[in-house]
Amino acid sequence: MTRLSVEMLAADTVEPITSAGHAQLGIAVLAGIAVIVLLITKYRLHAFLSLTLGSLVLGAIAGAPLDKVIASFTTGLGTTVAGVGVLIALGAILGKMLADSGGADQIVDTILARASGRSMPWAMVLIASVIGLPLFFEVGVVLLIPVVLMVAKRGNYSLMRIGIPALAGLSVMHGLVPPHPGPLVAIDAVGANLGVTLALGVLVAIPTVIIAGPVFSKFAARWVDVPAPERMIPQRVSEELDKRPGFGATLTTILLPVVLMLSKALVDIVVDDPENTVQRVFDVVGSPLIALLASVLVGIFTLLRPAGFGKERVSPLVEKSLAPIAGILLIVGAGGGFKQTLIDTGVGQMVLEISKDWSIPALLLAWLIAVAIRLATGSATVATVSAAGLVAPLAADMSTTHAALLVLAIGAGSLFFSHVNDAGFWLVKEYFGLSVGQTVKTWSVMETIISVVAGGIVLLLSLII
């Protein structure tokens, strides 16, 4: 496993804003995280405010001047939002276009028309994984739950046999595959290559989603045998439309940014010449901004126009898609501010100096830190951005592939055992009409399987590539 020498990092490390020793910095980190956890869990304070206050507490206990702590936090917030804010916005627009045009329903209905019997759980995991690429987890849940409930009822399937694969597909995409906010922030924090991370993320996601989805759903269906709650079957968007986009056009639009970003990564590996014209072209078209922007622009013609959306409806749709992500942007930004405060107070250097004498591999350390923060805060995004800030210095001496694997280790850890402090836990509980105990035996166990399996695959890959 790649390790980072302190001497190699020294030349690139910014002088810490405090001269505190390891013990004081350790106490500062624990206090900062404890404040964040306490405010989020006990006092139900918004994660943005909790992260902001936690950063100030961290800096104060570390002995740093308050004005410099504020400067570090705002710098980190601004840098993070500048790096991923536009991408999150474009992803939200694409997701809204997919939902409102009926394109998502078209994919669902087309695949379900060709699946039956034993293949249905596999069809559900495929649907969720494809739709989950451009959609935030909560949006994907709201979009897919009606389909899950209808399939379970009409086909007389166990709700868990159909629902767990769908949730697994959404969750794996959310935690491991950009352009979701968590992976994007981690990529930015550790300086990983987005194309390589995307390729390895898909590679890790496939076996993970199979084990946590169709395979685990067999056991979940035995443990929790409940009917689909009819009260939770809402009207689908496409039922209000006279027409909707075709399957091929919708699938092409969804996969376009993925294809462009993967193409860039492939060209970078094959050509490996920054002055080469082909590589320079793909560096542009395969950048996340251009890839997602291209998909949104193409979606106007492949999703909205076929659904009968005129020019006057495009702008309101974009506006409605951006409002719900304000909270996400603030949380991600504040997470970046917390990360920068960790770095500037010297915590990153401390982790570096201490860990070089440990026998724990860097990827396992990253996974464990993300697991701890996930269990405490309930937020996969908070766990990802906080863990990325703590272990970012470990990536400086890593190869491109190992830096990407570090991002995936953090993402895997951030999904560990969702429980009562996670909004997703309650979302699944209410939609499926489960008790708290039933939700733990299905959803929480599924999330743990995803985390452990993905983390194990990441560690295995680190030994062979």
C-alpha positions as CSV (number, residue, x, y, z in Angstrom):
1,M,0.0,0.0,0.0
2,T,1.3,3.4,-0.9
3,R,2.6,5.5,2.0
4,L,3.5,9.2,2.1
5,S,6.8,10.4,3.5
6,V,6.7,13.6,5.5
7,E,9.8,14.9,3.8
8,M,8.3,14.7,0.3
9,L,5.2,16.6,1.5
10,A,7.0,19.3,3.4
11,A,7.8,21.4,0.4
12,D,4.2,21.6,-0.7
13,T,2.6,21.9,2.8
14,V,1.2,25.3,3.9
15,E,2.5,26.5,7.2
16,P,-0.1,25.6,9.8
17,I,-2.0,28.5,11.5
18,T,-1.2,26.9,14.9
19,S,1.8,25.4,16.5
20,A,-0.2,23.0,18.7
21,G,1.2,19.6,19.5
22,H,-0.4,16.3,18.5
23,A,-2.3,15.9,21.7
24,Q,-3.9,19.3,21.5
25,L,-4.7,18.8,17.8
26,G,-6.2,15.4,18.5
27,I,-8.4,16.9,21.2
28,A,-9.4,19.7,18.8
29,V,-10.4,17.2,16.1
30,L,-12.5,15.1,18.5
31,A,-14.1,18.2,20.0
32,G,-14.9,19.6,16.5
33,I,-16.5,16.3,15.3
34,A,-18.3,15.9,18.6
35,V,-19.9,19.4,18.3
36,I,-21.0,18.5,14.7
37,V,-22.4,15.2,15.8
38,L,-24.2,16.7,18.8
39,L,-25.7,19.6,16.9
40,I,-26.9,17.3,14.1
41,T,-28.3,14.4,16.2
42,K,-29.4,15.9,19.5
43,Y,-30.4,19.5,18.5
44,R,-31.4,18.7,14.9
45,L,-29.4,21.7,13.7
46,H,-28.9,21.9,9.9
47,A,-25.6,20.2,8.8
48,F,-24.4,23.5,7.3
49,L,-24.6,25.4,10.6
50,S,-23.2,22.4,12.5
51,L,-20.2,22.1,10.2
52,T,-19.6,25.8,10.5
53,L,-19.7,25.8,14.3
54,G,-17.6,22.6,14.4
55,S,-14.9,24.2,12.3
56,L,-14.8,27.2,14.7
57,V,-14.5,25.0,17.7
58,L,-11.8,22.9,16.1
59,G,-9.7,26.0,15.3
60,A,-10.3,27.6,18.8
61,I,-9.2,24.4,20.7
62,A,-6.3,24.0,18.4
63,G,-5.1,27.5,19.5
64,A,-5.4,29.1,16.1
65,P,-6.3,32.8,15.8
66,L,-10.0,33.1,15.2
67,D,-9.6,35.4,12.2
68,K,-7.3,32.8,10.5
69,V,-9.8,30.0,11.3
70,I,-12.6,32.0,9.6
71,A,-10.3,32.7,6.6
72,S,-9.5,29.0,6.3
73,F,-13.2,28.0,6.6
74,T,-14.4,30.5,4.0
75,T,-11.5,29.6,1.6
76,G,-12.4,25.9,1.8
77,L,-16.1,26.6,1.4
78,G,-15.5,28.8,-1.7
79,T,-13.0,26.4,-3.3
80,T,-15.3,23.4,-2.8
81,V,-18.4,25.1,-4.2
82,A,-16.3,26.5,-7.1
83,G,-15.1,23.0,-7.8
84,V,-18.3,21.0,-7.6
85,G,-21.1,23.4,-7.3
86,V,-21.8,23.8,-11.0
87,L,-21.6,20.0,-11.4
88,I,-24.2,19.4,-8.7
89,A,-26.4,22.0,-10.4
90,L,-26.1,20.5,-13.8
91,G,-26.8,17.0,-12.3
92,A,-29.9,18.4,-10.7
93,I,-31.1,19.9,-13.9
94,L,-30.6,16.6,-15.8
95,G,-32.4,14.7,-13.1
96,K,-35.4,17.0,-13.2
97,M,-35.5,16.8,-17.0
98,L,-35.4,13.0,-16.8
99,A,-38.2,12.9,-14.2
100,D,-40.6,15.6,-15.6
101,S,-40.3,14.5,-19.2
102,G,-41.3,10.9,-18.4
103,G,-37.9,9.6,-19.6
104,A,-37.3,7.8,-16.3
105,D,-40.7,6.1,-16.5
106,Q,-39.9,5.1,-20.1
107,I,-36.8,3.3,-19.0
108,V,-38.6,1.7,-16.2
109,D,-41.5,0.5,-18.2
110,T,-39.3,-0.7,-21.1
111,I,-37.1,-2.9,-18.9
112,L,-40.0,-4.2,-16.8
113,A,-41.9,-5.2,-20.0
114,R,-39.0,-7.5,-20.8
115,A,-38.5,-8.9,-17.3
116,S,-40.5,-11.4,-15.2
117,G,-40.2,-14.0,-12.5
118,R,-36.7,-14.5,-11.2
119,S,-35.3,-11.8,-13.4
120,M,-37.4,-9.1,-11.8
121,P,-34.9,-8.3,-9.0
122,W,-32.1,-8.0,-11.5
123,A,-34.3,-5.7,-13.7
124,M,-34.9,-3.5,-10.7
125,V,-31.2,-3.2,-9.8
126,L,-30.4,-2.4,-13.4
127,I,-33.1,0.3,-13.6
128,A,-32.0,1.9,-10.3
129,S,-28.3,1.8,-11.3
130,V,-29.0,3.5,-14.6
131,I,-31.4,6.1,-13.3
132,G,-29.2,6.6,-10.2
133,L,-26.3,7.9,-12.3
134,P,-27.6,11.5,-12.7
135,L,-30.0,11.6,-9.8
136,F,-29.5,12.3,-6.1
137,F,-30.4,9.4,-3.8
138,E,-33.6,11.0,-2.4
139,V,-34.8,12.0,-5.9
140,G,-34.2,8.5,-7.1
141,V,-36.1,7.0,-4.2
142,V,-39.1,9.2,-4.8
143,L,-39.0,8.4,-8.5
144,L,-38.6,4.6,-8.1
145,I,-40.7,3.8,-5.1
146,P,-44.0,4.0,-7.0
147,V,-42.6,1.5,-9.5
148,V,-41.3,-0.8,-6.8
149,L,-44.7,-0.8,-5.1
150,M,-46.7,-1.3,-8.3
151,V,-44.4,-4.2,-9.5
152,A,-44.6,-5.9,-6.1
153,K,-48.4,-5.6,-6.0
154,R,-49.3,-6.5,-9.6
155,G,-46.7,-9.3,-9.8
156,N,-47.4,-10.6,-6.3
157,Y,-43.7,-10.3,-5.4
158,S,-42.3,-9.8,-2.0
159,L,-41.8,-6.1,-1.4
160,M,-38.3,-6.6,-0.1
161,R,-37.4,-8.9,-3.1
162,I,-38.1,-6.0,-5.4
163,G,-37.3,-3.0,-3.2
164,I,-33.9,-3.9,-1.8
165,P,-32.3,-4.3,-5.3
166,A,-33.7,-0.8,-6.3
167,L,-32.4,0.8,-3.1
168,A,-29.0,-0.9,-3.5
169,G,-28.6,0.4,-7.1
170,L,-29.4,4.0,-6.0
171,S,-27.2,3.8,-2.9
172,V,-24.1,2.4,-4.6
173,M,-24.3,5.0,-7.3
174,H,-24.7,7.7,-4.6
175,G,-21.6,6.7,-2.6
176,L,-19.2,5.5,-5.3
177,V,-19.8,7.0,-8.7
178,P,-19.4,10.7,-9.7
179,P,-21.0,13.0,-10.6
180,H,-22.7,12.5,-7.2
181,P,-21.7,15.2,-4.6
182,G,-19.8,12.9,-2.2
183,P,-17.4,11.3,-4.7
184,L,-16.9,14.7,-6.4
185,V,-15.9,16.4,-3.2
186,A,-13.6,13.5,-2.3
187,I,-12.0,13.6,-5.7
188,D,-11.4,17.3,-5.3
189,A,-10.0,17.0,-1.8
190,V,-7.4,14.3,-2.6
191,G,-6.6,15.4,-6.1
192,A,-7.7,12.2,-7.8
193,N,-8.4,11.8,-11.5
194,L,-12.1,11.9,-12.1
195,G,-12.1,9.6,-15.2
196,V,-10.0,6.9,-13.4
197,T,-12.2,7.2,-10.3
198,L,-15.3,6.9,-12.4
199,A,-14.0,3.8,-14.2
200,L,-12.9,2.1,-11.0
201,G,-16.1,3.2,-9.2
202,V,-18.2,1.4,-11.9
203,L,-15.9,-1.6,-11.6
204,V,-16.4,-1.7,-7.8
205,A,-20.1,-0.9,-8.0
206,I,-21.0,-3.9,-10.2
207,P,-20.2,-6.8,-7.8
208,T,-21.2,-4.7,-4.8
209,V,-24.7,-4.0,-6.1
210,I,-25.2,-7.6,-7.1
211,I,-24.4,-8.9,-3.6
212,A,-26.2,-6.1,-1.7
213,G,-29.2,-6.1,-4.2
214,P,-30.5,-9.3,-5.8
215,V,-28.5,-11.7,-3.6
216,F,-29.2,-10.1,-0.2
217,S,-32.9,-9.4,-1.1
218,K,-33.5,-13.2,-0.9
219,F,-32.7,-13.1,2.8
220,A,-34.4,-9.7,3.4
221,A,-37.6,-11.1,1.9
222,R,-37.5,-14.0,4.4
223,W,-36.7,-11.7,7.4
224,V,-39.4,-9.1,6.6
225,D,-42.4,-10.2,4.7
226,V,-44.7,-7.2,4.2
227,P,-47.2,-6.2,1.5
228,A,-46.8,-3.1,-0.6
229,P,-48.7,-0.2,1.2
230,E,-51.3,1.0,-1.2
231,R,-51.5,4.5,0.4
232,M,-47.9,5.1,-0.8
233,I,-48.6,4.6,-4.5
234,P,-48.7,8.1,-6.0
235,Q,-49.6,9.0,-9.6
236,R,-46.6,8.9,-11.9
237,V,-45.5,12.0,-13.8
238,S,-45.8,10.4,-17.2
239,E,-49.5,9.6,-16.6
240,E,-50.2,13.3,-17.0
241,L,-48.3,13.5,-20.3
242,D,-49.7,12.9,-23.8
243,K,-46.3,11.6,-25.0
244,R,-42.8,10.9,-23.6
245,P,-39.3,10.4,-25.0
246,G,-38.1,7.1,-26.4
247,F,-36.1,4.5,-24.5
248,G,-33.0,4.8,-26.7
249,A,-32.9,8.6,-26.6
250,T,-33.4,8.7,-22.9
251,L,-30.7,6.1,-22.2
252,T,-28.3,7.9,-24.5
253,T,-28.8,11.2,-22.7
254,I,-28.2,9.6,-19.3
255,L,-25.1,7.8,-20.3
256,L,-23.6,10.6,-22.4
257,P,-21.6,12.3,-19.6
258,V,-20.3,8.9,-18.4
259,V,-19.2,8.0,-21.9
260,L,-17.4,11.4,-22.4
261,M,-15.6,11.2,-19.0
262,L,-14.5,7.6,-19.5
263,S,-13.4,8.4,-23.1
264,K,-11.1,11.2,-21.7
265,A,-9.6,8.8,-19.2
266,L,-9.0,6.2,-21.9
267,V,-7.4,8.7,-24.2
268,D,-5.2,10.0,-21.4
269,I,-3.9,6.5,-20.8
270,V,-3.5,5.5,-24.5
271,V,-2.0,8.8,-25.9
272,D,-0.3,10.2,-22.8
273,D,0.8,13.4,-24.5
274,P,-0.6,16.7,-23.3
275,E,0.4,18.4,-26.5
276,N,-1.4,15.9,-28.7
277,T,-4.5,17.4,-30.4
278,V,-6.7,14.4,-29.8
279,Q,-5.9,14.3,-26.1
280,R,-6.5,18.1,-25.8
281,V,-9.9,17.8,-27.4
282,F,-10.9,14.9,-25.1
283,D,-9.5,16.9,-22.1
284,V,-12.2,19.5,-22.9
285,V,-15.2,17.4,-23.9
286,G,-14.5,14.8,-21.2
287,S,-14.2,17.4,-18.4
288,P,-17.1,17.0,-15.9
289,L,-18.4,20.5,-16.6
290,I,-18.6,20.0,-20.4
291,A,-19.8,16.4,-20.2
292,L,-22.8,17.3,-17.9
293,L,-23.5,20.5,-19.8
294,A,-23.6,18.6,-23.1
295,S,-26.0,16.1,-21.6
296,V,-28.3,18.8,-20.3
297,L,-28.3,20.6,-23.7
298,V,-28.9,17.3,-25.6
299,G,-31.7,16.5,-23.1
300,I,-33.6,19.6,-24.2
301,F,-34.0,17.9,-27.6
302,T,-34.1,14.3,-26.6
303,L,-36.2,14.5,-23.4
304,L,-38.2,17.7,-23.2
305,R,-39.1,18.3,-26.9
306,P,-40.5,14.8,-27.4
307,A,-42.5,15.2,-24.2
308,G,-44.2,18.3,-25.7
309,F,-42.2,20.9,-23.6
310,G,-42.1,24.2,-25.4
311,K,-39.4,26.9,-25.0
312,E,-41.5,28.6,-22.3
313,R,-41.3,25.5,-20.0
314,V,-37.6,25.0,-20.1
315,S,-36.6,27.9,-17.9
316,P,-39.2,27.2,-15.1
317,L,-38.0,23.5,-15.1
318,V,-34.4,24.6,-14.6
319,E,-35.4,27.0,-11.9
320,K,-37.4,24.3,-10.0
321,S,-34.5,21.9,-10.3
322,L,-32.0,24.3,-8.6
323,A,-34.1,25.2,-5.5
324,P,-33.9,21.8,-3.8
325,I,-30.1,21.6,-4.0
326,A,-29.4,24.8,-2.1
327,G,-29.1,22.8,1.1
328,I,-26.9,20.2,-0.5
329,L,-24.5,22.9,-1.9
330,L,-24.3,24.6,1.6
331,I,-23.5,21.3,3.3
332,V,-20.9,20.3,0.7
333,G,-19.4,23.8,0.9
334,A,-19.3,23.8,4.7
335,G,-17.7,20.3,4.5
336,G,-15.0,21.8,2.3
337,G,-14.6,24.6,4.9
338,F,-14.2,22.0,7.7
339,K,-11.7,20.1,5.5
340,Q,-9.6,23.2,4.9
341,T,-9.7,24.1,8.7
342,L,-8.4,20.6,9.4
343,I,-5.6,21.1,6.9
344,D,-4.6,24.6,7.9
345,T,-4.5,23.8,11.7
346,G,-2.0,21.1,10.9
347,V,-4.3,18.1,11.5
348,G,-3.6,16.6,8.1
349,Q,0.1,16.8,8.8
350,M,-0.5,15.2,12.2
351,V,-2.4,12.3,10.6
352,L,0.4,11.9,8.2
353,E,3.1,11.8,10.8
354,I,1.3,9.4,13.1
355,S,0.0,7.0,10.4
356,K,3.5,6.5,8.8
357,D,4.3,4.4,11.9
358,W,1.0,2.5,11.8
359,S,0.6,-0.9,10.1
360,I,-2.9,0.1,9.0
361,P,-3.0,0.6,5.2
362,A,-4.0,4.1,4.1
363,L,-7.2,2.9,2.3
364,L,-8.4,1.0,5.4
365,L,-7.7,4.0,7.5
366,A,-9.8,6.2,5.2
367,W,-12.6,3.6,5.3
368,L,-12.6,3.4,9.1
369,I,-12.6,7.2,9.5
370,A,-15.6,7.5,7.1
371,V,-17.4,4.7,8.9
372,A,-17.0,6.5,12.3
373,I,-18.3,9.8,11.0
374,R,-21.1,8.2,9.2
375,L,-22.3,6.3,12.3
376,A,-22.1,9.5,14.3
377,T,-23.7,12.0,12.0
378,G,-25.9,9.8,9.8
379,S,-24.9,11.7,6.7
380,A,-22.9,10.0,3.9
381,T,-22.0,13.4,2.5
382,V,-20.7,14.8,5.8
383,A,-18.8,11.6,6.4
384,T,-17.2,11.8,2.9
385,V,-16.1,15.4,3.0
386,S,-14.8,15.1,6.6
387,A,-12.9,11.9,6.0
388,A,-11.5,13.3,2.8
389,G,-10.1,16.3,4.6
390,L,-8.5,14.1,7.2
391,V,-6.8,11.7,4.9
392,A,-6.0,14.0,1.9
393,P,-2.3,14.3,2.8
394,L,-2.0,10.5,2.4
395,A,-2.8,10.9,-1.3
396,A,0.2,13.1,-2.2
397,D,2.5,10.2,-2.8
398,M,-0.1,7.8,-4.3
399,S,-0.3,6.8,-7.9
400,T,-3.3,7.9,-10.0
401,T,-5.1,4.6,-9.5
402,H,-4.5,4.4,-5.7
403,A,-5.7,8.0,-5.3
404,A,-8.9,7.0,-7.0
405,L,-9.1,4.0,-4.8
406,L,-8.7,6.2,-1.7
407,V,-11.8,8.2,-2.9
408,L,-13.7,4.9,-3.3
409,A,-12.6,3.7,0.2
410,I,-14.0,6.9,1.7
411,G,-17.2,6.6,-0.3
412,A,-17.6,2.9,0.8
413,G,-17.1,3.9,4.4
414,S,-19.6,6.7,4.2
415,L,-22.5,4.2,3.5
416,F,-21.9,2.0,6.6
417,F,-25.0,1.1,8.7
418,S,-27.6,3.8,8.1
419,H,-29.7,4.1,11.3
420,V,-32.1,6.5,13.1
421,N,-29.9,9.6,12.6
422,D,-30.0,9.2,8.8
423,A,-32.8,10.9,6.8
424,G,-32.6,8.1,4.3
425,F,-33.5,5.6,7.0
426,W,-36.8,7.3,7.7
427,L,-37.5,7.9,4.0
428,V,-37.3,4.1,3.3
429,K,-39.2,3.3,6.5
430,E,-42.2,5.5,5.6
431,Y,-42.3,4.6,1.9
432,F,-42.3,0.9,2.5
433,G,-44.5,1.0,5.6
434,L,-41.9,-0.7,7.8
435,S,-41.3,-0.6,11.6
436,V,-37.9,0.6,12.9
437,G,-36.8,-2.9,13.5
438,Q,-37.8,-4.1,10.0
439,T,-36.0,-1.1,8.5
440,V,-32.8,-2.0,10.4
441,K,-33.0,-5.7,9.3
442,T,-33.4,-4.7,5.6
443,W,-32.2,-1.2,4.8
444,S,-29.5,-0.8,7.5
445,V,-28.1,-4.3,6.8
446,M,-28.1,-3.6,3.1
447,E,-26.1,-0.4,3.6
448,T,-23.6,-2.3,5.7
449,I,-23.1,-4.9,3.1
450,I,-22.5,-2.3,0.4
451,S,-19.9,-0.6,2.6
452,V,-18.1,-3.8,3.6
453,V,-18.1,-5.4,0.1
454,A,-17.1,-2.2,-1.7
455,G,-14.3,-1.5,0.9
456,G,-13.1,-5.1,0.5
457,I,-13.0,-4.9,-3.3
458,V,-11.1,-1.6,-3.1
459,L,-8.5,-3.1,-0.8
460,L,-8.2,-6.1,-3.2
461,L,-7.8,-3.9,-6.2
462,S,-5.1,-1.9,-4.4
463,L,-3.0,-5.1,-4.3
464,I,-3.3,-5.9,-8.0
465,I,-3.2,-2.6,-9.8
